[in-house]
């Protein structure tokens, strides 16, 4: 081989190496490399990819990051969103100053740059796409000098710190795309605003469109339904920063929070078996989420709208500024103090508005040093200009104090979550409020004909217990007829029925006696909750009630109800957890008394702690491929029967956990109440009663005809 031939071969090999330098997946480029249109960086765990893409029906090219392991291309970050490239000449590389730049046909004019001014990054820099979806620029020492997480577009990924760095002024906020075909900056933006007490605000252009509210210690006050036990929030508010990030206990879950082009904030998770994104949350919800929909001192209640009434009411102590406008369903003028009301040194007090999104805190006063609501009330009462107060942090009891002076802007209430807000009222209004509270505590709920509103299908006269938990079956092989798929379908149906009663029904209904014999099955084995004779109707602003007479069935009753007469939606959640264990095991809670255990709950808990929970599953279980799902249901059941009602999930969370594969928090100590035979009782609360005799009863299977 001649010398010239050797040189040509060497040049060819070098060109070949350069041409295919990204054929093998890599997550990094250096100052000596470039990323051409058509090539990609792939994160080390192959979760994310970075490269050039074309959105929708557009012909333009953009540098972006998308999910690599998701079949539907989902872009989470765009570099040159305002300056697209109209051909495939795009390239990502380092310039002479150590900045990452995107160039098009004219290599001398970048369409995007990291704009890092640190001179130490000029040499030996590198860029890496991390498994979190974060593109970082590293100096020669491996320190991050720039990251895409500091400049989000329309998406928040897990561990991205959304908010403001007070020291540097860096503001990480979202801006929607213009359309599905154009990732350029749209008209909606979501950001944390530091005026007064920091709040999360959605803007349409420069106009405030929706106030997600201030941080309550559990979540934003305007979106309490975004609080989930399987998601970890990390909110930081100090002299250096005000930021929020989230993460899943199970890092394998693909999740994103996206502000779409119509101004809707969506929380989505990828469901691999369905090959689609599943929506966990979407907001704002019109009309009550529209900023200040009911005007100053007004209160928006969506349940009024569901009954055909005007959503707007006035806060306690206020009346419509224009009665005619309110008759026309225009609440924008808001409310004013009732005429003749004296709220300064005249025996005034405070009326509670529960389940509220507290008013705009831009002009509110926040005192983190206050230790409780009583101290907060005294602080507000001393100042005649103070119109309302609330706790600043409800995550560990009520701590801190927020007081409002002046008009109360953008207040609304929720059906099943929210914060207690206390409104200053005069002596007359206070007396009426206290009288109504006493009356409501003594009033018996009227629940006749509720069952008609829950189901309109004909039910067969046999119940779930006939199939699942009756101890003496005529044919012991009959249990195998109900396989796991059908049992799980029944469980889902019961969960959805309870969710309807607690959240979606026009009236919130607490069943108080959910058990196997009160769940009927139709011809298709669809479950229907029945027997509402002990049910209780709650007002939309009511979350808990107390009774001196405990009614229900021991074995299914929550500890706070059995011992103290306290009941709430969490009481039904406890009963659901017991029922779920009975469906899984084919055994009754109260009549199953193994050695060294109080009841079925206690036995399952013991096996769970020893890692042997699947041993409790009945002999009907033959589908080994369902073991994981069965074990997950046992886990969910144990979360439902936790001793403290505050620790139990609500039915919305239960339904989500049943339908998704998110990581679950570890269950806490369950409640072991009584050893009995499932007797149905109507007895004074155990808090005031002496010893009780629980008589055994016999349950007979009802045969279908």
N, C-alpha and C positions, 0 to 999 in steps of 0.2 A: 504494500500500500504506500503510495507516494505521500510526501509531506503535506502537499496541498489537500489531498483526500482526507488525511487525518484531521486537518484543521476544519474542513467542511463537516466532517462527522461530529467533531466536538461541538461546533456551533449548533448543529442540528439537535444534538442531545440536550444542550442547554435550552434551546427554544422549546423543545418538547417538554422538558421539566417545567419551564415557566408556564407553558400552555396548560399543563395538567396539574398545577400545584394545588388546586382545590378539588381535584377529583376524589381524593380521600377526605372525608369529612373532617373539618377543623373548626375550632371556635375562636381562633386568634389570627390577626394579621399584624405585621411589623412595618417599620418604616421602609423596608426594602420591598414590600409586597403591595399589591392592589387587588381589589375585589371588583371584577368586571360584571356587567349585566349578564345574567345567566348563571353565575356562580353564587354560592351561598356560604355563610358561616353557620354551623350547626352547634348548639350548646352541647356540652359533654354528655348530658343524659338524654339528648335528642328530644328535648321538650320544645325548644324554640329555634327558629331560623331567622337569619338576617340576609336580605338580598333585595333585588329590584322587583317590583310587582306593578301590575296594572289593575286598578280597582273597577269593578262593575263593567259598564259599557264604555268606559273611557279608553283612549289610546295612549294616554300619558303614562310615564314611568316614574316611580317613586322608590326611594330607599326606605325599607320598613322592616319591622320585626313581626313575625307571625308564629302561631303555634305550629310546630313541625309534626307533632304526633296526633293532630286532629284532622279528620278527613275533610272537613269544611274549612277552607282557608279563612283564618280569622286574624286580621291585622290588629296589633295592639300598640304600635308606635310607628310614626312616620317622621323622617328627617326633613326632607325638602317639601313639606306639605304645601307651602305657598309658592313654590317655584319648580314646577314639574319639568321633566325632560321629555321631549316629544319624539324620541327615537330610542334605540337600544345602545346608545353610545355611553351610557352612564358608567361611572367608575367611582369607587371609594378607595381613598389612599391618604397617606400622610403628606402634608406639605413641608416646606423647609423650616417652619416654626414649630413643628410637632403637633399641629392640629389635624384632626380628621377632616377631610373635605370631600364633598360630592361634586363631581364635574360632569358636564355634558359634552356636546361637540366642541365647545371652546374650552380647552383645558386650562386656559389662563384665568377664567372667570368661574369660580366655584358657585354652585347654586345653594350650597349649604356648608357650614363650618362649625366646629365645636367652639371656636373663638376663645381658646384658653390662652391667657397672657403670661403664664408661668414660663420663664426662660429655661427652667430645668428639664422641660419635657421635649426640648427640640431634638435631642438625640436619644436613640435606643428606646423610643416609645413603642407601645403596642396597644392594640385594641382587642378586647375579649368579649364575646357574647356569653353571659353566665346563664346558669340553669334557671335563674329567677326571671329571665327575660330582660335583664339589665345589660345594656351595652356600656362597657367601661373603658376609659383610656387610662393606661398605667404608665408611670414614669419608669426610669431605669431601676428604681428600687422596689418596684411592684406596688407603689402607692397610687390610689385612685385620684386622678386630677380632674376627671370629668365623668359623668354618668348620665345615661338617658333617663334614669329614674328621677333626675332633677328637672327634667323637661318633658313631662308626660303630655300626650296629645289628648285623646278622648277616653283613655282607659287607665284604671288603677288595677295593678296586679298585686298579689300577695307580697307583703313586706315593702311595698313602695310607700314612702313617707309623704302623704298628702298634707300640704299646709305650708306654713311660713317659718323660715329661719330668721329670727329677729336680729341676729348678729350680722348676717350678710345681706339681709333683705331678699334672699331668694324665695320666690313664691311658687310652689308647685301646685298648679291648678289645672282643671280640665277645660278643654274647648272642643265643642262638637265638630264633626265634619260638616261641610256644606251640604253634601248629599252622599248617597251610597256610591256614587261615581266620582266624587270629588272630596278628597281628604283635607282640602284647604280649610282654614279656620272658619267655623260657622258662627251663627249668631248667639249660641248659648254657651255659657261658661259657668263652671261650678268651682267655688273657692272658699277658703276660710278667711273671714273678714275679722280684723282685730278690734274694731270699734267697740268700746265698752267691754262686755263679756264676749269672747270669741264665738262666732257662729258660722255655720256652713250655709252658704247662700247660692242660689241659682239665679243668674242674670240672663235676661234676653236683651242683647245689646247692652245698653247702660241702665236698663230698667230692672228693678228687683222683681223677679217672677215667682220665686218660691223660697221660703226660709225653712231650711231643714232644722234650724234651731241651734241652741247652745248645747254643750255636752253636759249630760246629767250624771255621769259616772257609769252609766250603763249603755248609753248611746246618744244620738242626737235627739233632742226633745220632740222634733217634728216627724221622726220616723222610728218610733219604738218597735215596730214590727221587724226591724232589721237586726234585732238582738237575738242571737242564736247561741245555744250552749256548745255547739261543735265548732264555733269560730272564735278565735281569740282576737280581741281588740287591744290595741296599744296606743292610748291617747296620752300625749305629753303636752303639758302647758306649764312653762316656766319662763324665766327671763331670757333664755336662749332660743326657744322655739315653741310653736303651737302646731303640732302635727298629729296625724292619725294614720296608723297602718293596721292591716288585718292579716291574719293567717289562719289556715285550717290546721286542726290537730293532726289531720292526715295530709301530709304534704303532697301525696300523689294526686290529689284532686285538682283538676284544671278549673279555675274560677277567675272571673273578671268582673269588675264594676265599670260599666261603660255609659257615657253620656251620648245618646244618639242624636241624629240631626234634627229630630222633632222636639228636643229638650227633655226627653224622658231618661231618667237615671235607672238603669237596669243592672241587677245583680244576677249573673248567669253562671251555671256550672255545666260542664260537659258530661253528658250521659253516654258512655261509650257503647253500651248495648243497643241504644236507639240512634246513635250517630247524629246527635243534635244537642244544641244548647238548651238547657232547661232554666226557665226564669224563676228565681227565688223571690225577687222583689222588683216592683216597678213603681216609680213615682215621678213627679207629683200626681196625686189623684184629685181631679177636679170635682166639685168646685172649692172644697174646703181648704185645699192646699194652695190655691191661688193667693198670692200675698194680700193680706188685709182685706179679704173678700167681704167681711161684714163690717168693715170700717173701724174707727177708733172705739174701744170699749165694747165692741161686739164679740160674739162667740159663735163659731160655725159648728154645727152638729149635723154630720151627714145622715144620722138616723132619722132626722126630721124629713130630709129629702126623700128617703126611702118610703116614707109614709105619705108622700104627696104634699108635705108642708114645706114652708120656707126654711132653708137650712139655718138662717141667721136668727139668733136671739141676742138679747143684751146680757152682759155680765150682771151678777147680783148688784142691786143698788143703782142700776142704770136703766134708762128707757130710750126708745128710738128718738133720734134727733128730728126726724121727719116721719110721722106716722103714715102719711100718704105714700112716701117712697117705699116704705116697708110693705104696704098693701100691694104695691106693684112689684114686689120682690127685688127691690134695689136697696141693698144694705150698705152701699159705699159711703153713705153719710155717717154711718155709725150711731153711737149712743152717747147720751149725756147723763150727768147725775140727775136723779129724780128730784123734781121740784120740792122744796121744803125739807130735804134731807140734810141733817147736820152730822158731820162725821169728824168733828174736832172737839174733844172734851165734853161730849154729850152722851156718854154711855154707849158709844159705838163699839163695834167688834169686827169679826171676820167670818165670812161664809166660805166654806170649802167648795171648790170646783174640782172634782176628781177627774182622773184620766185625761188631763189637759196637756196641750202643747203650750208652754208658758209664753207670755208675750215677748215681743222683740226686746232684746237686752242691750241694744246699742246705748241707751241712756240710763240703764239700770245700774244700781250700786251693788257690788258683790263684796261680801266680807267672808273670807274663807276661815276666819278664826272663830266664828260662831259654832257652837257645839250641838245645837238642837233647835227644833222648831219653836219651842217655848221662848227661847232667847231671841229668835228671829222675830217672833210675833211682838215681843216687848219692844224690840228695836224699831219696828214699823209703827207700833201704836204711839210711841213717843213723838213721832214726826207727823204732823197733820197733813203734810204733802204726800205721805206714803200711801199709795192706793192699793198695793198688793204686795205679797211676799211669797216666797217658795224656797225650798231647800236647794242649795247649789250642787249637792252631790247625794244621790240616793243609793249609791252602790253598796255602802256599808252603814245602813241606817241613814238618818237625815243629818247631814252636816253642812256647814257653810250656810250663807244666807244671801238671797237675792231680793232686793226691794225695788219697786217701781214707783217713780214719782212723775206724775203726768199721765197722759193718755196711755191706755193699754192697747198695743197694736198687734194685730195678727194672732189672735187666740182662737183655738179650736179644741174640740174634745174628740177622743177615740172611743171605740166600743169595748176594747179589752186591754188597753195599755195606756200609759201616759203618767203624768205627774200630778201631785196635789198642788193646786194653786189656791191661795187664800186672798179673797177680795174684801176690802174695807167697806162695811155697810153701816147705816145708822142704827140707832137703838130699836126703832120700830121693825125694820127689816130683819135685824138680828133676832128679835123675839119671835117673829114669824118663822124664821129658819129653824130655830131651836125647837119650836113646837112641831113643825113638820118632821123633824128628825125623830122626835119621840113617837110621833104617830106612825112613822114608817117602820120603826123597830117593832111596834106592837101589832102591825097589820098582817093578817094572814094572806098569803099569796093565793090568787084564784087561778087554778090550773085546769079547769074543766075544758074538755075538747081540744087540748093541746095536741093530742095524738093525731087528730085530723089534719093539723097543719104540718105534721112531720111526714106523713106518708099517705098516699092515695091509692096504693095498690092493695089488692086482697091478700090476706095472709093466711097461711095454713095453720091449723090448730096443733102444731107441734113445735117444740122449741129447741134451741141449740143444745141445751143440757141433755136432751133425749139422745143426741148423737155423741156428745163429747165427754160428759162428766158424770153421768149416772153410774153408780157403782155396780149395780146388778143388771147386766145386759142379758137379754134373752139369748143372744148369740154373740159370743165373745169375738167372733170374726167380723161382726158387723162394723166395728170401729175402723177396719181397714178400708171400708167404703169411702170414708172421708180422708183423702190423701192430703199431703202437705199443700199442694197447689190450691185445693179447695179451702183448706183451713186458712191459708194466708189470704185468700180472697174474702173470706168471712171477716177476718181481722181488719182488713182494709175498709170493708163496708161499715163495720162498727165505728172505726176511727173517723170516717167521713161523716157518719151520722152525728157523732158527738161534736165534731167540728162545726157542723151546721147549727146545732143547738146552742153552742157557746159563742159563735162568731157570726155566722151568716144569716141566722134567723132574724126576723124583724124584732123579736123579743129574745133576750138572752135567757136561756132555760137551763137550770141545774137539775139533772134527773134525780139524784140522791139515792137511787136504788138500782143502779146498773148491775146486773148479774146475768148469769147464763139463761135463767128461766124467763128473763125479760127481753131476750133477743129472739125474735121469731124469724123463721126462714120461709121464703116463698118457694114456688115450684122450681125456680132456677137456683135455689140455695143462696139467694141474696138476703142478707140480714136486714131486719127492720127492728129498731129499738121500740119497745112497747111499754105499757103500764106506767103512765105519767101521774098516777094517783098521789105520789109523794113529791112530784116535781115542784120546783120553786121558780117563779119568774123574777128575774133581776132587772132593775132599771139599767139603762145604758151607762149610768155613772156609778153603778154599784159593783163592787168586786168581791165582797164578803158579807155574810150575814151570820147571826147568832140565834139559836133557838134553845128554849128550855126543855123541849121535848125532842129527843133523838128518835127518828124513825128510819127504818132501813133494815139491812140484813148484815149481821156481824159476819166477818170473813171478807166482806167487800167494802166495809166502811173505813174511811180514812181515820187515822188516830186523832186528829184535831176535832173531827166531828163526833167520834165515839166518846171522847173524854171531855170535850169542852163545849160541844154543840156548835162549833164553828164549821161552816160549809162554804164552798166556793167552787169555781170551775176545777180547781186542783183536787177537790174531793172526787169528782167524776173521773179525773185522770187516774187517781189511785185505784178506783174500782175497775177501770179499764185495764190497768196493769195486772190486777188479780185475774181478771177474765182472760187476758192474753196467756198467762201462765197455765190456766186451766185448759185452754184450747190446745196448747202445745203438749201438755203432759197427759191430758185425758183424766185428770184427777181433780177433785174439789179441794179448795184451799182449806176450808174449815174441818172437813171430815178426814183429811189426809194427815195422820199424825205419826210420822216415822220416829224411830228412836232418836232421842236427844234433840228433836226439833219441835217447835211450837206448832207449826202448820206447814203447808206447802211452800209458802214464801220463805220460811226459815230454812227448810230443807234445800231449796234451790240456792239460797244465799250461801249455805255451807258448801255446796258443791261448786258454786261459782268461785269462791275463795280458793278452793283446792284445784281449780282448773279442770273440773270434771262435770261441768254443767250439762253436757249432752247426755249424761247418764239418766237424766230425769225424763228424757223424751220417751213417749209411749212406744209400744211395740209396733204400732202402725207405721212407724217411720222406716221406709225402705229406700227412699231416694237419697242415696249418699251424696249426690251432687247438690242437694239442698241443705247440707249440714251448715254451711256458712250462713245461709239466710235464717235458719232456725236459731242458731246461736246468736245472731244479731237481734232476733225478736226476743230472746230471753234477756239479752242486754237491755233492750228498750223497756221491757216489762219491769226490770229491776230499777230503772230510772224512774218509772211511773210510781213505784211503791216506796220511794224514799220517805224517811220519817218526817222530814220537814217539807211542808207544802211549798216553800220558797224554792227548794231544790228541784222539785218535779218540773218537767217540761209542760207547756200547755199543749192542747190538742193540735194546734197548727204545727208546732215543732215535732210532735209525735208522728203526724201524717207525713211530714217531710222526711223524717228519719226512716220511716217504713218504706218510702218510695225511692230513696236515694242511698248511695253507698258512702256517705260522709263518715268520717271518724266520729266515734261517740265518746263522750266523757266517761270516766270510770264511775260506776254506780256507788252511791254511799249507802250506809247502813239502812236497810229497809225497816219498816214498822212491823213488829209482831204484836198484834193486838190481843185477840182472845182465842182461846181454844174452845170451839163450839161446833155446832152442827148446822150452821147457816140459818139460825133462827131469825125471823123477821120480827123486829121489836118496835114498839111505840112506847117509849119510856122517858122519864125525866132525864135530863143531861147527867152524865156520870159525875160531873163536877159537883152536883148537889145531891146526889143519891147515895144510898148505902149499898150494901151487897146486892147483887142481882143474880137471880136464877135464870139460866138459859136452858130452855127445854129443847130436847131433841125433836126433830120433825122427820117424817119420812117423805121422800120425794119419789114420785112414781113417774115412769116414762109414759108419755101420751102417744099412743100409736096413731099413725096416719091411716085414714080410711080411703 
